[in-house]
Amino acid sequence: MMKVRFSCWIKRRIGFQPVTPKITGWKPIGLIFILILLLPVATSQAYTPGRAVNKDYASFAESFLTNHCVDCHGEIDPEGNLSLEDLGPVDEINASTWTSVWAQVTLKEMPPKDMTQPEVIERLQFSDWIVGELSRVMQDKGGFRDHLDPNKGNFVDHELLFGPLPDGIKLQPTSSPARIWRVTPQEHITRLNELINTEPEFDPEKPGLRTHGDVVPTNHGGELKLYFGTDRIIKCQGGTVAYATAVKSVPAVLSSARNHGLENYPDFYTVNSAEATQIMAIAGDIIRYMAEGPLSIAHPYQITDAPASIADKMKGDLRGLPTSIVYSTKVVRPLTPVYELMKEDGVTDERLRAAVDYLFEALTFRPPSETESDAYLEIVNQTIEKLGKKEGAVLGLSSIFLDRDALFRPELIENGKPDEHGRVMLQDWELGMAVNHALRYIRPDAPLRDAIAAGRMRTRADVKREVERMLADDTIRKPRMVRFFRDYFDYDLGGYICKDTKALTQTGANNRGQAHYNAMFDATASTDRLIELILDEDKDVLKQLLTTDKVVATKADNLYFGRKRTREEIAASVAAEKQAMAEAAQKAAAEFEAWKQANPGKKPPPPNKQKRPIVNHLVTQADLAGPPIYARVSRRSFGKGSMKPERILATVPAGQRLGILTHPSWLVSHSDAMDNHAIRRGHWIQERLLGGGIPDVPITVDAMLPDEPKNTLRERMRVTREEYCWTCHKKMDPLGLPFEMYNHAGLYRELELDKPVDTSGEIIDSGDPTLDGKVGSAIELIQKLAESERAEQVFVRHAFRFWMGRNETLHDAPILQEAHRAYKESGGSMKALLVSLLTSDAFLYRTRSDSALVDSN
């Protein structure tokens, strides 16, 4: 206790309010000795960031807390009700408190900026010590992984990554850990789709249409499904719902959190037993369809090119039943060795092995070894012996669907000699598969496969050759690039935001049935296509995405890109409709009277019922027009609600929109059921464009805005300006509130609750003084950020995370700087950025053990 209070006294003496020390008996030499003990960690010794800190609490961490924390978080009246005076060594009981300390110290929130700051190395070492201790203590208690979470990537100091390092920091040549990546749901469905469906080849005249190699898109309901035989359906009883019920389909099985941000980190996903069971069931359906086509899911009479000839069998209400579908006789599925194996009686080793090897490579993307081939051949022989050929072959071949490499992509560097830093370079199939996975969801093409087989995938130059070749070839689809932008911008979530019906009606959006949600899924496909167009130009990619005045649009977008009317405009629209209806009625009455006079004594015809037009009085719709364009959509569904590939490339209303952040797909994705979500929008900008980090909300905080229907969102958000909240909310709220110029359906507005919308905001403590300052609207904010070098650098950091599958560390600083340099010097080329990242040591090298670096993934 004496040491704590004496430390506080010293701080006050050197920079804060003076107090009279109450400690007696100290000689000057004693004071000098204590001051020496309390000096920051000496910087003369080189420190390797992330290296395990072999120090204990008493000799290291306690002094840091004493010097920098307990003055505010002491025993008496501690800030935020958090006392650190008696925190003690890390254990499972105080782990949450230490996690909070780690976040605050790493983000430089603690100590406060008006207090004496620890030296850079001291702060890094303390952060590394906490991570190491939490990892050790929680190893058998659920583990500690916060530092690995992609949402914590910005906890690494941006200035240290892109600026000069202070003396005393020693970086090591970087690498990534040996690991296995679980395939994503989108990747898995696309692999399975290759087995039973034939996708069209690339059409240069219609480059936006769904093409072989593209990801399987979600359907009009936002579901990710694999469909059987839809390319052979020529007739079906019933509309959209009936068709969706009748057609054979299976949903994506592998789970993936639908949270905002990057998802595909190897450390965060596995395959559980329930998923494995479902995969086996799906595997049986797929193998049967590979063998028999629609005969595996339909009666023989349903397969005909003359539906009229089976009219007697299609009687009654068959809507929603599998028997309501008629399939063409044309074979369009791939005919594979599985088909050859099953089409004739009897089993030969040659056909059986061909089926095994084909299926193994189709699912794992590489040929099996002799051992693997023999093992699966034995399994299939055993199941055939017990169950007979048909069911035995199906069950035995299904086991390949659960092979490790069918569900995971290994980077285990089991071969190769480590360099002096313990790094092993990926080579051959592991390197080829890593390059393929960086861009594609289907098997390596012939040139890449040949290069792997010939031993020409072992060097940095080999990787550069293949990456540049694939990037230059439009026929090679690259869905992983679009996936990055989905994860980065988070514009694909709008259709999953369940809207309150009344609140949606008040926005002016269409609240009939699923119209709004269908429009949002269409908007996602449209934004995908817009991003592809900007990637095709490949100039100033981030800036173009933030400032483009183009939009890929459907007819529904005339509404969503429209302007919410004022009360007076609504009244005028209603009056105009009434007048038009009255004039139409008068005209009809006059025409009727004229008919009677011209036809005396004749029975008048029945009056034409005047159909009242559907008029949206709440919105002045945009007049979007432009050349035709196409977007990738799901397999067809019948009736209303089908997603159509046809779109237009239009220009948004001037002065109202600017870039993707003002498109309804992004705005609705960052909203909630009842209103805008200014905090989430501001959080996105702080994280994805400014590179800031936000600590997790403490569990003791009731993060709710007051329910005040007569107050605007900005007025209700006054609660976030309370001292305890504002430390974090000042990083988000002033960035999100300028987007109040749009409502929560994404429509432009000038009034909220009949009050002029306040679109002002501010950039605070961005890390770049030239960016800080007030802004008048979302458009002004976007224009400012689009010119920012810092935003470019943060964009590069997110690209690094996506393609490396881990958070960056300080050791990656040279790679990030080189990637940013490549981006700038190429005029903002995404291709140049990718070539730089995919030929970097972080992508090429793996370490078999990363226990020494506590903050690597």
TAFENRA-V172705 format. One record per residue. N is the residue number from 1. RES is the residue in one letter. OMEGA is omega in whole degrees, -180 to 180 (* if undefined). Layout:
n = [N/N]
res = [RES/RES]
omega = [OMEGA/OMEGA]
This chain:
n = [1/2/3/4/5/6/7/8/9/10/11/12/13/14/15/16/17/18/19/20/21/22/23/24/25/26/27/28/29/30/31/32/33/34/35/36/37/38/39/40/41/42/43/44/45/46/47/48/49/50/51/52/53/54/55/56/57/58/59/60/61/62/63/64/65/66/67/68/69/70/71/72/73/74/75/76/77/78/79/80/81/82/83/84/85/86/87/88/89/90/91/92/93/94/95/96/97/98/99/100/101/102/103/104/105/106/107/108/109/110/111/112/113/114/115/116/117/118/119/120/121/122/123/124/125/126/127/128/129/130/131/132/133/134/135/136/137/138/139/140/141/142/143/144/145/146/147/148/149/150/151/152/153/154/155/156/157/158/159/160/161/162/163/164/165/166/167/168/169/170/171/172/173/174/175/176/177/178/179/180/181/182/183/184/185/186/187/188/189/190/191/192/193/194/195/196/197/198/199/200/201/202/203/204/205/206/207/208/209/210/211/212/213/214/215/216/217/218/219/220/221/222/223/224/225/226/227/228/229/230/231/232/233/234/235/236/237/238/239/240/241/242/243/244/245/246/247/248/249/250/251/252/253/254/255/256/257/258/259/260/261/262/263/264/265/266/267/268/269/270/271/272/273/274/275/276/277/278/279/280/281/282/283/284/285/286/287/288/289/290/291/292/293/294/295/296/297/298/299/300/301/302/303/304/305/306/307/308/309/310/311/312/313/314/315/316/317/318/319/320/321/322/323/324/325/326/327/328/329/330/331/332/333/334/335/336/337/338/339/340/341/342/343/344/345/346/347/348/349/350/351/352/353/354/355/356/357/358/359/360/361/362/363/364/365/366/367/368/369/370/371/372/373/374/375/376/377/378/379/380/381/382/383/384/385/386/387/388/389/390/391/392/393/394/395/396/397/398/399/400/401/402/403/404/405/406/407/408/409/410/411/412/413/414/415/416/417/418/419/420/421/422/423/424/425/426/427/428/429/430/431/432/433/434/435/436/437/438/439/440/441/442/443/444/445/446/447/448/449/450/451/452/453/454/455/456/457/458/459/460/461/462/463/464/465/466/467/468/469/470/471/472/473/474/475/476/477/478/479/480/481/482/483/484/485/486/487/488/489/490/491/492/493/494/495/496/497/498/499/500/501/502/503/504/505/506/507/508/509/510/511/512/513/514/515/516/517/518/519/520/521/522/523/524/525/526/527/528/529/530/531/532/533/534/535/536/537/538/539/540/541/542/543/544/545/546/547/548/549/550/551/552/553/554/555/556/557/558/559/560/561/562/563/564/565/566/567/568/569/570/571/572/573/574/575/576/577/578/579/580/581/582/583/584/585/586/587/588/589/590/591/592/593/594/595/596/597/598/599/600/601/602/603/604/605/606/607/608/609/610/611/612/613/614/615/616/617/618/619/620/621/622/623/624/625/626/627/628/629/630/631/632/633/634/635/636/637/638/639/640/641/642/643/644/645/646/647/648/649/650/651/652/653/654/655/656/657/658/659/660/661/662/663/664/665/666/667/668/669/670/671/672/673/674/675/676/677/678/679/680/681/682/683/684/685/686/687/688/689/690/691/692/693/694/695/696/697/698/699/700/701/702/703/704/705/706/707/708/709/710/711/712/713/714/715/716/717/718/719/720/721/722/723/724/725/726/727/728/729/730/731/732/733/734/735/736/737/738/739/740/741/742/743/744/745/746/747/748/749/750/751/752/753/754/755/756/757/758/759/760/761/762/763/764/765/766/767/768/769/770/771/772/773/774/775/776/777/778/779/780/781/782/783/784/785/786/787/788/789/790/791/792/793/794/795/796/797/798/799/800/801/802/803/804/805/806/807/808/809/810/811/812/813/814/815/816/817/818/819/820/821/822/823/824/825/826/827/828/829/830/831/832/833/834/835/836/837/838/839/840/841/842/843/844/845/846/847/848/849/850/851/852/853/854/855/856/857]
res = [M/M/K/V/R/F/S/C/W/I/K/R/R/I/G/F/Q/P/V/T/P/K/I/T/G/W/K/P/I/G/L/I/F/I/L/I/L/L/L/P/V/A/T/S/Q/A/Y/T/P/G/R/A/V/N/K/D/Y/A/S/F/A/E/S/F/L/T/N/H/C/V/D/C/H/G/E/I/D/P/E/G/N/L/S/L/E/D/L/G/P/V/D/E/I/N/A/S/T/W/T/S/V/W/A/Q/V/T/L/K/E/M/P/P/K/D/M/T/Q/P/E/V/I/E/R/L/Q/F/S/D/W/I/V/G/E/L/S/R/V/M/Q/D/K/G/G/F/R/D/H/L/D/P/N/K/G/N/F/V/D/H/E/L/L/F/G/P/L/P/D/G/I/K/L/Q/P/T/S/S/P/A/R/I/W/R/V/T/P/Q/E/H/I/T/R/L/N/E/L/I/N/T/E/P/E/F/D/P/E/K/P/G/L/R/T/H/G/D/V/V/P/T/N/H/G/G/E/L/K/L/Y/F/G/T/D/R/I/I/K/C/Q/G/G/T/V/A/Y/A/T/A/V/K/S/V/P/A/V/L/S/S/A/R/N/H/G/L/E/N/Y/P/D/F/Y/T/V/N/S/A/E/A/T/Q/I/M/A/I/A/G/D/I/I/R/Y/M/A/E/G/P/L/S/I/A/H/P/Y/Q/I/T/D/A/P/A/S/I/A/D/K/M/K/G/D/L/R/G/L/P/T/S/I/V/Y/S/T/K/V/V/R/P/L/T/P/V/Y/E/L/M/K/E/D/G/V/T/D/E/R/L/R/A/A/V/D/Y/L/F/E/A/L/T/F/R/P/P/S/E/T/E/S/D/A/Y/L/E/I/V/N/Q/T/I/E/K/L/G/K/K/E/G/A/V/L/G/L/S/S/I/F/L/D/R/D/A/L/F/R/P/E/L/I/E/N/G/K/P/D/E/H/G/R/V/M/L/Q/D/W/E/L/G/M/A/V/N/H/A/L/R/Y/I/R/P/D/A/P/L/R/D/A/I/A/A/G/R/M/R/T/R/A/D/V/K/R/E/V/E/R/M/L/A/D/D/T/I/R/K/P/R/M/V/R/F/F/R/D/Y/F/D/Y/D/L/G/G/Y/I/C/K/D/T/K/A/L/T/Q/T/G/A/N/N/R/G/Q/A/H/Y/N/A/M/F/D/A/T/A/S/T/D/R/L/I/E/L/I/L/D/E/D/K/D/V/L/K/Q/L/L/T/T/D/K/V/V/A/T/K/A/D/N/L/Y/F/G/R/K/R/T/R/E/E/I/A/A/S/V/A/A/E/K/Q/A/M/A/E/A/A/Q/K/A/A/A/E/F/E/A/W/K/Q/A/N/P/G/K/K/P/P/P/P/N/K/Q/K/R/P/I/V/N/H/L/V/T/Q/A/D/L/A/G/P/P/I/Y/A/R/V/S/R/R/S/F/G/K/G/S/M/K/P/E/R/I/L/A/T/V/P/A/G/Q/R/L/G/I/L/T/H/P/S/W/L/V/S/H/S/D/A/M/D/N/H/A/I/R/R/G/H/W/I/Q/E/R/L/L/G/G/G/I/P/D/V/P/I/T/V/D/A/M/L/P/D/E/P/K/N/T/L/R/E/R/M/R/V/T/R/E/E/Y/C/W/T/C/H/K/K/M/D/P/L/G/L/P/F/E/M/Y/N/H/A/G/L/Y/R/E/L/E/L/D/K/P/V/D/T/S/G/E/I/I/D/S/G/D/P/T/L/D/G/K/V/G/S/A/I/E/L/I/Q/K/L/A/E/S/E/R/A/E/Q/V/F/V/R/H/A/F/R/F/W/M/G/R/N/E/T/L/H/D/A/P/I/L/Q/E/A/H/R/A/Y/K/E/S/G/G/S/M/K/A/L/L/V/S/L/L/T/S/D/A/F/L/Y/R/T/R/S/D/S/A/L/V/D/S/N]
omega = [179/-178/-180/-177/179/177/179/179/-180/-180/-179/-180/-174/-179/-176/-174/-178/175/178/-179/180/-180/-178/176/-180/174/176/-179/178/178/178/-179/180/179/178/-180/-175/177/177/178/-178/-178/-178/179/-179/180/178/-179/179/179/179/-179/-176/178/-178/-176/-173/-175/-174/-171/-177/179/177/179/180/-176/-167/-169/-169/175/177/-176/179/-176/-175/176/-177/176/178/-179/-178/176/179/-173/-179/-175/178/180/-179/172/-176/-179/-178/-176/-178/178/178/177/178/177/179/-178/-177/-179/-178/180/180/174/180/-4/180/-174/180/177/176/-175/173/175/-177/-177/179/179/180/-177/178/178/180/179/-180/180/180/-180/178/178/-179/-175/-175/-175/-179/-177/180/176/174/-175/-176/-177/179/-176/180/178/178/-178/-178/177/174/-173/-178/-178/178/179/-173/179/180/176/176/177/176/177/-179/178/175/172/-170/175/173/-178/169/-173/169/179/170/-180/-179/176/-179/180/-178/179/-180/176/-178/179/179/-176/-171/-179/177/-180/-178/176/-177/178/-178/178/-180/-171/-179/-178/179/-170/176/-177/176/175/172/-176/171/179/-175/175/179/-179/176/-174/171/-177/180/168/-179/178/178/-179/180/178/178/176/177/-179/-172/-176/180/180/-178/179/-174/-173/179/179/175/-179/173/-176/-176/-175/178/-178/178/176/179/173/-178/-176/-166/173/-178/-174/-169/-176/175/176/-179/-174/179/178/179/179/179/179/179/179/179/-179/178/179/-178/-178/178/179/176/-177/-168/-177/-179/177/179/-178/-176/174/-179/-177/-180/-178/-176/175/-179/-178/-179/-177/-180/-178/-179/-180/-176/-178/179/-180/-178/-175/178/-180/177/-179/179/-173/174/-178/174/177/-178/179/-180/178/175/174/-169/175/175/176/-180/180/-170/-171/-178/177/177/-178/173/179/-178/-179/-179/179/178/179/179/-176/179/-176/179/-178/179/-177/-178/180/176/178/179/170/179/179/180/179/-180/-178/180/176/179/179/-178/178/-180/-179/176/180/-176/-172/-174/-171/-171/-177/179/179/179/-178/-178/179/180/-178/-180/180/179/175/-179/-174/172/-178/180/174/-174/169/-171/177/180/175/179/-177/179/173/-175/179/179/-178/175/-180/173/178/176/-173/180/179/179/179/177/178/179/-178/-180/-176/-164/176/180/-174/174/179/-174/-180/-180/178/179/179/178/-177/-177/180/-180/171/-176/-176/176/180/177/-180/-180/-180/-176/179/180/178/-177/179/-177/-174/-179/-180/176/-178/-174/-176/179/178/178/180/177/-177/172/-179/-178/-177/-177/-180/-172/-175/-173/-179/-180/177/-178/-176/170/-173/-179/-180/178/178/-177/178/-174/179/-179/-178/-178/176/-178/-173/-178/-177/175/179/-180/177/173/-179/177/178/179/179/173/-176/178/179/178/179/179/176/177/177/172/176/180/-170/-179/-180/179/179/-179/-171/-178/174/-180/175/170/-166/168/178/-179/-177/172/177/-173/175/179/-178/176/-176/174/179/-179/180/178/180/179/179/178/-180/179/179/179/180/179/179/180/179/178/179/178/180/180/179/179/179/180/179/179/179/-179/179/-180/-177/-177/177/180/178/-177/177/178/-178/175/179/-178/180/-178/-180/176/-178/175/-176/-174/-170/165/-172/175/177/-177/-180/179/-177/180/180/-176/176/-180/180/-176/172/-173/167/-173/173/-179/-180/179/174/-179/-180/-174/177/171/174/-171/176/-176/178/-176/177/-177/-176/176/174/-173/-178/176/176/179/-180/179/-176/-179/177/179/176/174/-173/-170/-169/171/176/-176/-180/180/179/178/177/179/-178/179/-176/-170/-179/-179/177/178/178/179/177/177/178/178/-177/-180/-176/175/-173/-180/174/179/179/-176/-174/-177/179/178/179/179/179/179/-178/177/-177/-179/179/174/-170/-176/-176/-167/179/178/-174/177/177/-173/-171/-178/177/-178/-176/175/180/173/175/174/177/-170/167/176/179/177/179/177/180/170/-176/179/175/176/-178/175/-177/-178/178/-177/170/-174/175/-177/-171/176/-176/-179/179/-174/178/-176/175/-175/-177/177/-179/177/178/-179/-180/180/-178/-178/180/-170/174/178/178/176/-179/178/174/178/178/180/176/176/-178/-176/-174/176/180/179/175/177/172/179/179/178/-176/179/180/179/179/179/179/178/178/179/179/-178/-175/178/-179/178/-178/175/179/179/177/-179/179/180/-178/-174/173/-179/179/-180/179/-171/-171/175/172/-177/178/179/-176/-178/-179/-171/-176/173/-177/*]
